[in-house]
């Protein structure tokens, strides 16, 4: 195991220009798709659990909630959690970042990725404060 003395992505994102942020999130999408292709979920996929290295890229940390699974629901939950983290913590640029993530994820995961994103939508529809349920 090596020691990585870099900033968390959460702290670095506000300093980055939009094009760099999008490039990073596309790479994150590629990496998360590779995890999922190998039946691994992170379990706490937030920008607090990613370190950024200027030459190498992104390191994922804190796999304490990770699991080995083939369940599409678990993959969707990983993506839903990332989306929520972006919306709450990086609200000024969450949409561009998440769209770049999706492009990277789709490009790497390929066939079957659409089903996972449909699962994300299903998970979101179960939320407590859905406007369709109010009124």
Secondary structure, 3 states (H helix, E strand, C coil): CCCCCCCEHHHHHHHCCHHHHHHHHHHHHHHHHHHHHCCEECCCCCHHHEEEECCCEEEECCCCCCEECCCHHHHHHHHHHHHHHHHHHCCCCHHHHHHHHHHHHHHHHCCCHHHHHHHHHHHHHCCCCCCCCCC
